[in-house]
Amino acid sequence: METTNKKYIPLIGSLYTNFIFQGMAAIILSQNLNALKDSWQASVQQITLVISAIGLGRVIILYFAGYFSDRFGRKKTVQLGILSYLIFFIGIICSQNYLQGLFFALFAGFSNAFLDTSTYPTLMEAFPNERDNSSLSVLNKAFISLGQFLLPLITRFMIDHEWYFGLVFIGCAVGLFINLIYISSLSFPERHAFEAETPVIVEEAVEVPKSRRPLFKYEGIALLIFSFTSVSTFNIFILWVPSFAESLSLMNHSNSLVLVSAYSLGSFVSVFLTSYIVKKGVAPTLLLIWCSLISLFLLIGMTFFPSVPMFLIGSLGIGVFAAGGIWQLGLATLLELFSKGKGRVTSYYSIATSVSVMIIPYITGLLEKNSVSMIFGLNIFLTAIGVLAAVVIRYRYKKITSQLTEVDQAQALESVETKIV
């Protein structure tokens, strides 16, 4: 990292702190599902509807958040993101019913969008060198995983000691408020138009058949499907694996929460492992296939051959193979294939993710009426679709890049390596 930019290290640390709480916010409602049911006198389906509101909030505000960040600055956008999370955490425990909870859950989605559209540009503007900002961006996922690792342990401790469940919400709010005060005292880098140098896979001047050019209706759509299914795989898992273990009488409630910590540990380790493997020369599109396929086998094993060891291995494995970086590899591949209009294609990819976060909790909540096993059946189905999408992506990518020289291929691969976020 450039010495002149080391002054931004405290700022980056503060931004990472936000992502710890973002990781907690993503699972805090499902981790306290039983307590919220009792507090609001609500059904499981009503609680999952509240969880779905987080995705809805992100979809509603995503475009505006990007505009606000570019127009009014990263600092104000980060501050808005933190304030939105404060409203979420305090609002949930002050809610008297699930409808009020649904309203406040929207603010978690707002915050997610505000923080994403301000943090990533800030990293790029503070450290313009692409290798620096890419290595910093990958840590965002690591800190999200850290939050998701810690929260189940905290929740289990509180359940075992019969403490008020709202204390963890208050703790998150206090931590964020302190970080808000601290970050407000820091200076942000000057905004500028940042555009990483990304080689165009097929230049317009090159005369190649249309079938060998990137076509959004093929690999573009396949990558959007992959965005939806890959996020669905691990979101369904972290929302429902404790309930699944309980329904099979494998674990009691407090012990089942630890499965999410095992998943988060796998995700944390895999962020760095995935980056290392790609840098060693393994094709990212090949990793999409293998990671999705292994995730599929793990889900099948947990569903049809349930046991405590299988659930522990499956939780760790889903964290490693489904949540440790393949979504980011998919985005990097999309940006490589469609290097013009990166902002637009990135928004498509993010919207596919947001739709998953919005509808999947509600659909799984409806399935829970019959059996939690049906929820994991749905997860197997969606993950299988993700495998098929990954195969299409791999096939089309190889077909397109076959027109490049060996030098061009090496440059393109290096571009994908440095874009894992």
C-alpha positions as CSV (number, residue, x, y, z in Angstrom):
1,M,0.0,0.0,0.0
2,E,1.2,3.5,-0.8
3,T,2.7,5.2,2.2
4,T,0.7,8.4,1.4
5,N,-2.5,6.6,1.9
6,K,-1.7,4.9,5.3
7,K,-3.5,7.8,6.9
8,Y,-6.7,6.1,5.8
9,I,-6.1,2.9,7.8
10,P,-8.1,4.0,10.8
11,L,-11.0,4.8,8.4
12,I,-10.8,1.4,6.8
13,G,-10.8,-0.2,10.3
14,S,-13.9,1.7,11.2
15,L,-15.6,0.7,7.9
16,Y,-14.8,-2.9,8.6
17,T,-16.4,-2.6,12.0
18,N,-19.7,-1.8,10.3
19,F,-19.5,-5.1,8.4
20,I,-19.2,-7.0,11.7
21,F,-22.6,-5.6,12.7
22,Q,-23.9,-6.1,9.1
23,G,-23.1,-9.8,9.5
24,M,-25.0,-9.9,12.8
25,A,-28.0,-8.0,11.3
26,A,-28.3,-10.6,8.5
27,I,-29.0,-13.4,11.0
28,I,-30.1,-11.8,14.2
29,L,-33.8,-12.2,13.5
30,S,-33.5,-15.9,12.6
31,Q,-31.3,-16.5,15.7
32,N,-34.0,-15.0,17.9
33,L,-36.9,-16.5,16.0
34,N,-38.5,-18.1,19.1
35,A,-38.1,-15.1,21.3
36,L,-39.6,-12.8,18.6
37,K,-42.5,-15.2,18.2
38,D,-43.3,-15.0,21.9
39,S,-42.8,-11.2,22.0
40,W,-45.0,-10.4,19.0
41,Q,-47.4,-13.3,19.4
42,A,-46.6,-14.1,15.8
43,S,-46.2,-17.2,13.7
44,V,-43.0,-18.5,12.0
45,Q,-44.4,-17.3,8.7
46,Q,-44.9,-13.8,10.0
47,I,-41.3,-13.7,11.4
48,T,-39.9,-14.8,8.0
49,L,-42.0,-12.1,6.3
50,V,-40.1,-9.6,8.6
51,I,-36.8,-11.2,7.5
52,S,-37.8,-10.8,3.9
53,A,-38.4,-7.1,4.4
54,I,-34.6,-6.7,4.7
55,G,-34.2,-7.7,1.1
56,L,-37.1,-5.5,0.1
57,G,-35.5,-2.5,1.8
58,R,-32.3,-3.1,-0.2
59,V,-34.2,-3.4,-3.5
60,I,-36.2,-0.2,-2.8
61,I,-33.1,2.0,-1.9
62,L,-30.3,0.5,-3.9
63,Y,-30.4,2.9,-6.9
64,F,-30.9,5.9,-4.7
65,A,-28.1,4.9,-2.4
66,G,-25.6,4.8,-5.3
67,Y,-26.8,8.2,-6.5
68,F,-26.6,9.7,-3.0
69,S,-23.1,8.3,-2.5
70,D,-21.8,9.8,-5.8
71,R,-23.7,13.1,-5.3
72,F,-23.3,13.9,-1.6
73,G,-20.2,11.9,-0.7
74,R,-19.1,8.7,0.9
75,K,-19.0,10.0,4.4
76,K,-22.6,11.1,4.5
77,T,-23.7,7.8,2.9
78,V,-21.8,5.8,5.5
79,Q,-23.4,7.8,8.3
80,L,-26.8,7.2,6.8
81,G,-26.0,3.5,6.7
82,I,-25.1,3.4,10.4
83,L,-28.1,5.5,11.4
84,S,-30.4,3.1,9.5
85,Y,-28.9,0.1,11.4
86,L,-29.5,2.0,14.7
87,I,-33.2,2.4,13.7
88,F,-33.3,-1.3,12.8
89,F,-31.8,-2.7,16.0
90,I,-33.7,-0.4,18.4
91,G,-36.9,-0.5,16.4
92,I,-37.1,-4.3,16.4
93,I,-37.0,-4.6,20.2
94,C,-39.5,-1.7,20.6
95,S,-42.0,-3.2,18.1
96,Q,-45.2,-4.5,19.6
97,N,-46.1,-6.8,16.7
98,Y,-44.7,-8.2,13.5
99,L,-46.0,-5.4,11.3
100,Q,-44.0,-2.9,13.2
101,G,-41.1,-5.2,13.0
102,L,-41.5,-5.5,9.3
103,F,-41.3,-1.7,9.0
104,F,-38.1,-1.5,11.0
105,A,-36.6,-4.4,9.1
106,L,-36.7,-2.3,6.0
107,F,-34.0,-0.1,7.6
108,A,-31.6,-3.0,7.7
109,G,-32.0,-3.3,3.9
110,F,-31.5,0.5,3.6
111,S,-28.4,0.3,5.6
112,N,-27.0,-2.6,3.7
113,A,-27.4,-0.6,0.4
114,F,-25.9,2.6,1.9
115,L,-22.9,0.9,3.3
116,D,-22.2,-1.2,0.2
117,T,-22.4,1.8,-2.2
118,S,-20.1,3.9,0.0
119,T,-17.6,1.5,1.5
120,Y,-16.4,-0.2,-1.8
121,P,-15.8,3.2,-3.6
122,T,-14.1,4.5,-0.5
123,L,-11.6,1.6,-0.6
124,M,-10.9,2.3,-4.2
125,E,-10.4,6.0,-3.7
126,A,-8.2,5.5,-0.6
127,F,-6.1,2.9,-2.3
128,P,-6.3,3.4,-6.1
129,N,-3.8,0.5,-6.8
130,E,-6.1,-2.3,-7.9
131,R,-4.3,-5.1,-6.0
132,D,-4.5,-3.0,-2.8
133,N,-8.2,-2.2,-3.0
134,S,-9.1,-5.8,-4.1
135,S,-7.3,-7.3,-1.2
136,L,-9.0,-4.8,1.1
137,S,-12.4,-5.5,-0.4
138,V,-12.1,-9.2,0.2
139,L,-11.8,-8.5,3.9
140,N,-15.3,-7.1,3.9
141,K,-16.6,-10.6,3.5
142,A,-14.3,-11.8,6.3
143,F,-15.7,-9.3,8.8
144,I,-19.2,-10.1,7.8
145,S,-18.4,-13.8,8.6
146,L,-16.8,-12.7,11.9
147,G,-20.1,-11.1,12.9
148,Q,-22.0,-14.2,11.9
149,F,-19.6,-16.4,13.9
150,L,-19.8,-14.4,17.1
151,L,-23.6,-13.8,17.2
152,P,-24.7,-17.4,17.6
153,L,-22.2,-17.9,20.4
154,I,-23.6,-14.7,22.2
155,T,-27.2,-15.8,21.6
156,R,-26.5,-19.3,22.9
157,F,-24.9,-17.8,26.1
158,M,-27.9,-15.5,26.6
159,I,-30.4,-18.4,26.2
160,D,-28.5,-20.6,28.6
161,H,-28.5,-17.9,31.2
162,E,-32.1,-16.8,30.4
163,W,-31.2,-13.2,29.7
164,Y,-33.4,-10.8,27.9
165,F,-32.9,-11.4,24.1
166,G,-33.1,-7.7,23.4
167,L,-29.7,-7.1,25.1
168,V,-27.9,-8.2,22.0
169,F,-29.9,-5.7,19.9
170,I,-29.0,-3.0,22.3
171,G,-25.3,-4.1,22.3
172,C,-25.2,-3.8,18.5
173,A,-26.8,-0.4,18.6
174,V,-24.4,0.9,21.2
175,G,-21.4,-0.5,19.2
176,L,-22.6,1.2,16.1
177,F,-23.3,4.5,17.8
178,I,-19.8,4.6,19.1
179,N,-18.4,3.8,15.6
180,L,-20.7,6.5,14.2
181,I,-19.1,9.1,16.5
182,Y,-15.6,7.9,15.7
183,I,-16.1,7.7,11.9
184,S,-17.6,11.2,11.9
185,S,-14.3,12.6,13.1
186,L,-12.3,11.0,10.3
187,S,-11.5,12.4,6.9
188,F,-12.5,10.5,3.7
189,P,-10.5,10.4,0.5
190,E,-11.5,12.8,-2.3
191,R,-14.0,11.4,-4.6
192,H,-12.9,10.6,-8.2
193,A,-14.1,8.5,-11.0
194,F,-12.4,5.1,-10.5
195,E,-12.3,2.6,-13.3
196,A,-10.1,-0.4,-13.0
197,E,-8.2,-1.4,-16.0
198,T,-10.0,-4.5,-17.3
199,P,-9.1,-6.1,-20.6
200,V,-12.1,-6.5,-22.9
201,I,-12.4,-10.1,-23.7
202,V,-13.3,-9.6,-27.3
203,E,-12.5,-6.2,-28.8
204,E,-15.0,-4.8,-31.3
205,A,-12.3,-4.5,-33.9
206,V,-11.7,-8.3,-33.8
207,E,-13.6,-10.1,-36.4
208,V,-15.0,-13.2,-34.6
209,P,-18.3,-15.0,-35.0
210,K,-21.2,-13.7,-32.9
211,S,-21.4,-17.0,-31.0
212,R,-17.9,-16.4,-29.7
213,R,-18.6,-12.9,-28.3
214,P,-20.0,-12.3,-24.8
215,L,-23.8,-12.3,-25.1
216,F,-25.9,-11.2,-22.1
217,K,-28.7,-13.5,-23.1
218,Y,-26.4,-16.5,-22.5
219,E,-23.6,-16.1,-20.0
220,G,-25.1,-12.8,-18.7
221,I,-28.4,-14.4,-17.7
222,A,-26.5,-17.5,-16.5
223,L,-24.5,-15.3,-14.1
224,L,-27.6,-13.6,-12.8
225,I,-29.2,-17.0,-12.1
226,F,-25.9,-18.0,-10.4
227,S,-26.1,-14.8,-8.3
228,F,-29.6,-15.7,-7.2
229,T,-29.0,-19.4,-6.5
230,S,-25.6,-19.0,-4.8
231,V,-27.0,-16.4,-2.3
232,S,-30.1,-18.5,-1.8
233,T,-28.0,-21.6,-0.9
234,F,-26.2,-20.0,2.1
235,N,-29.1,-17.8,3.1
236,I,-31.5,-20.7,3.4
237,F,-28.9,-22.6,5.2
238,I,-28.1,-20.0,7.9
239,L,-31.8,-19.2,8.4
240,W,-33.0,-22.8,8.8
241,V,-30.1,-25.1,9.8
242,P,-30.8,-24.7,13.5
243,S,-34.5,-25.4,13.1
244,F,-33.7,-28.4,10.9
245,A,-31.3,-29.9,13.5
246,E,-34.0,-29.4,16.2
247,S,-36.8,-30.9,14.1
248,L,-34.7,-34.1,13.7
249,S,-34.0,-34.1,17.4
250,L,-30.3,-33.9,16.8
251,M,-29.7,-30.9,19.0
252,N,-31.5,-28.6,21.4
253,H,-32.2,-25.0,20.5
254,S,-29.1,-23.4,22.1
255,N,-26.7,-26.0,20.7
256,S,-28.2,-25.8,17.2
257,L,-27.2,-22.1,17.0
258,V,-23.6,-23.2,17.0
259,L,-24.1,-24.7,13.5
260,V,-24.3,-21.1,12.2
261,S,-20.9,-20.3,13.9
262,A,-19.4,-23.4,12.2
263,Y,-20.7,-22.1,8.9
264,S,-19.3,-18.6,9.5
265,L,-15.9,-20.1,10.5
266,G,-15.8,-21.9,7.1
267,S,-16.8,-18.8,5.3
268,F,-14.2,-16.7,7.0
269,V,-11.4,-19.2,6.2
270,S,-12.6,-19.7,2.6
271,V,-12.4,-16.0,1.7
272,F,-8.7,-16.2,1.9
273,L,-8.5,-19.8,0.6
274,T,-10.5,-19.0,-2.6
275,S,-8.3,-15.9,-3.3
276,Y,-5.2,-18.0,-2.9
277,I,-6.4,-20.8,-5.2
278,V,-7.3,-18.4,-7.9
279,K,-4.0,-16.6,-7.7
280,K,-2.3,-20.1,-8.1
281,G,-3.9,-20.2,-11.6
282,V,-7.2,-22.2,-11.1
283,A,-9.8,-20.9,-13.4
284,P,-12.5,-19.0,-11.5
285,T,-15.2,-20.4,-13.8
286,L,-14.1,-23.9,-12.9
287,L,-14.3,-23.1,-9.2
288,L,-17.9,-22.0,-9.7
289,I,-18.7,-25.5,-10.8
290,W,-16.8,-27.4,-8.2
291,C,-17.8,-25.3,-5.2
292,S,-21.5,-25.4,-6.2
293,L,-21.3,-29.2,-6.8
294,I,-19.7,-29.9,-3.4
295,S,-22.3,-27.7,-1.7
296,L,-25.0,-29.7,-3.5
297,F,-23.6,-33.0,-2.2
298,L,-23.3,-31.6,1.4
299,L,-26.9,-30.5,1.4
300,I,-28.0,-33.9,0.0
301,G,-26.0,-35.6,2.8
302,M,-27.5,-33.5,5.5
303,T,-31.0,-34.1,4.2
304,F,-30.9,-37.8,3.6
305,F,-28.3,-39.0,6.0
306,P,-28.8,-36.7,9.0
307,S,-26.5,-37.0,12.1
308,V,-24.7,-34.6,14.4
309,P,-21.3,-35.2,12.6
310,M,-22.9,-34.8,9.2
311,F,-24.5,-31.5,10.3
312,L,-21.2,-30.1,11.7
313,I,-19.3,-31.1,8.6
314,G,-22.1,-29.8,6.4
315,S,-22.2,-26.5,8.2
316,L,-18.5,-26.0,7.9
317,G,-18.5,-27.1,4.3
318,I,-21.3,-24.9,3.2
319,G,-19.4,-22.0,4.7
320,V,-16.3,-22.9,2.8
321,F,-17.8,-23.8,-0.6
322,A,-21.0,-21.8,-0.8
323,A,-20.3,-18.6,1.0
324,G,-16.5,-18.1,0.8
325,G,-16.1,-16.2,-2.4
326,I,-17.9,-17.9,-5.4
327,W,-20.5,-15.1,-5.5
328,Q,-17.7,-12.6,-5.8
329,L,-16.0,-14.7,-8.5
330,G,-19.2,-14.7,-10.4
331,L,-19.3,-10.9,-10.3
332,A,-15.7,-10.7,-11.3
333,T,-16.4,-12.9,-14.3
334,L,-19.4,-10.8,-15.3
335,L,-17.4,-7.6,-15.1
336,E,-14.6,-9.2,-17.2
337,L,-17.0,-10.4,-19.9
338,F,-19.0,-7.1,-20.0
339,S,-16.4,-4.5,-19.1
340,K,-18.4,-1.7,-20.6
341,G,-21.0,-0.2,-18.2
342,K,-19.6,-2.0,-15.1
343,G,-22.0,0.0,-12.8
344,R,-25.0,-1.1,-14.7
345,V,-24.1,-4.8,-14.9
346,T,-23.1,-4.8,-11.2
347,S,-26.5,-3.5,-10.3
348,Y,-28.1,-6.3,-12.2
349,Y,-26.0,-8.8,-10.3
350,S,-26.8,-7.2,-7.0
351,I,-30.5,-6.9,-7.7
352,A,-30.6,-10.7,-8.4
353,T,-29.1,-11.1,-4.9
354,S,-31.6,-8.7,-3.4
355,V,-34.5,-10.5,-4.9
356,S,-33.3,-13.7,-3.3
357,V,-32.9,-12.1,0.1
358,M,-36.4,-10.6,-0.3
359,I,-38.5,-13.7,-1.4
360,I,-36.6,-16.7,-0.1
361,P,-37.3,-16.2,3.6
362,Y,-41.0,-15.8,2.9
363,I,-41.2,-18.9,0.7
364,T,-39.3,-21.0,3.2
365,G,-41.5,-19.7,5.9
366,L,-44.5,-21.1,4.0
367,L,-42.8,-24.4,3.5
368,E,-42.1,-24.6,7.3
369,K,-45.8,-25.2,7.9
370,N,-45.4,-28.7,6.4
371,S,-41.8,-29.6,7.2
372,V,-38.4,-28.0,7.6
373,S,-37.1,-30.9,5.4
374,M,-39.0,-29.4,2.5
375,I,-37.0,-26.2,3.0
376,F,-33.7,-28.1,2.5
377,G,-35.3,-29.9,-0.5
378,L,-35.8,-26.4,-2.0
379,N,-32.2,-25.6,-1.2
380,I,-31.0,-28.7,-3.0
381,F,-33.1,-27.8,-6.0
382,L,-31.8,-24.2,-6.2
383,T,-28.2,-25.3,-5.7
384,A,-28.6,-27.8,-8.5
385,I,-29.8,-25.0,-10.8
386,G,-26.7,-23.1,-9.7
387,V,-24.5,-26.0,-10.8
388,L,-26.2,-26.0,-14.2
389,A,-25.7,-22.2,-14.5
390,A,-22.0,-22.6,-13.6
391,V,-21.6,-25.2,-16.3
392,V,-23.1,-22.8,-18.9
393,I,-20.8,-20.0,-17.6
394,R,-17.7,-22.3,-17.9
395,Y,-18.7,-23.5,-21.4
396,R,-19.4,-20.0,-22.8
397,Y,-16.3,-18.5,-21.1
398,K,-14.0,-21.1,-22.7
399,K,-15.6,-20.6,-26.1
400,I,-15.2,-16.9,-25.9
401,T,-11.6,-16.8,-24.6
402,S,-10.5,-19.4,-27.2
403,Q,-10.1,-16.4,-29.6
404,L,-7.5,-14.9,-27.3
405,T,-3.7,-15.4,-27.5
406,E,-2.0,-17.1,-24.5
407,V,-0.8,-13.6,-23.4
408,D,-4.3,-12.2,-23.5
409,Q,-5.7,-15.2,-21.5
410,A,-3.1,-14.7,-18.8
411,Q,-4.0,-11.0,-18.6
412,A,-7.7,-11.7,-18.4
413,L,-7.2,-14.3,-15.6
414,E,-5.1,-11.8,-13.6
415,S,-7.9,-9.3,-13.9
416,V,-10.4,-11.8,-12.4
417,E,-7.9,-12.7,-9.6
418,T,-7.6,-9.2,-8.4
419,K,-11.4,-8.6,-8.5
420,I,-12.4,-11.1,-5.8
421,V,-14.4,-9.0,-3.3
